Amino acid sequence: CYHVTGECSCPPGWTGHDCKHPCSSGRWGRDCANSCACDGGDGGCDPATGTCSCQPGFTGQHCQ
């Protein structure tokens, strides 16, 4: 947290005043500002990196 204002700068995948809340499903990155770009399989994405988690039968960067 910034020592003057007390405002926290959360690491990617976390949000909230105290950075104790993980990104909700379908969101990722700093302050959970990005949307997952995973197509088929809807396995979701990593809340820190946005890397898609493909379900069986789906492959590739966006689980197509």
C-alpha positions in Angstrom: 0.0 0.0 0.0 1.1 3.5 -0.7 2.3 5.0 2.6 0.7 8.4 2.2 -2.8 7.6 1.0 -3.0 3.9 2.2 -4.3 3.0 -1.3 -3.3 -0.5 -2.2 -2.0 -1.6 -5.6 -3.2 -5.1 -5.9 -1.2 -7.8 -7.8 -2.8 -9.2 -10.9 -5.7 -11.6 -10.0 -6.7 -9.7 -6.9 -8.9 -6.7 -6.1 -10.5 -4.8 -3.2 -9.3 -2.1 -0.8 -7.1 -4.7 1.0 -6.4 -6.9 -2.1 -8.0 -9.9 -0.4 -10.6 -10.6 -3.1 -9.8 -12.8 -6.1 -11.1 -11.8 -9.5 -14.6 -13.0 -10.2 -15.1 -15.6 -12.9 -14.4 -14.3 -16.3 -12.1 -11.5 -15.2 -8.3 -11.3 -14.8 -5.4 -8.9 -14.4 -4.6 -5.9 -12.3 -7.8 -4.8 -10.5 -9.5 -7.5 -12.5 -9.9 -5.0 -15.4 -9.7 -7.6 -18.2 -12.3 -10.0 -19.6 -11.3 -13.6 -20.4 -11.0 -14.3 -24.1 -11.7 -18.0 -23.9 -14.1 -19.3 -26.5 -15.1 -23.0 -26.4 -15.2 -25.2 -23.3 -15.6 -22.3 -20.9 -12.9 -23.5 -18.6 -12.3 -19.9 -17.6 -9.0 -18.2 -17.4 -6.2 -17.7 -14.9 -7.1 -14.6 -12.8 -3.4 -13.4 -12.9 -2.4 -14.0 -16.5 -5.6 -14.5 -18.5 -4.4 -17.9 -19.8 -7.4 -20.0 -20.8 -8.1 -23.2 -19.0 -9.6 -25.5 -21.8 -12.1 -28.2 -21.1 -11.5 -31.7 -22.6 -12.1 -31.5 -26.4 -11.0 -27.8 -26.7 -7.5 -26.7 -27.5 -5.4 -23.6 -28.4 -4.9 -20.2 -26.9 -8.6 -19.4 -26.8 -9.9 -23.0 -26.4 -11.4 -23.3 -29.8 
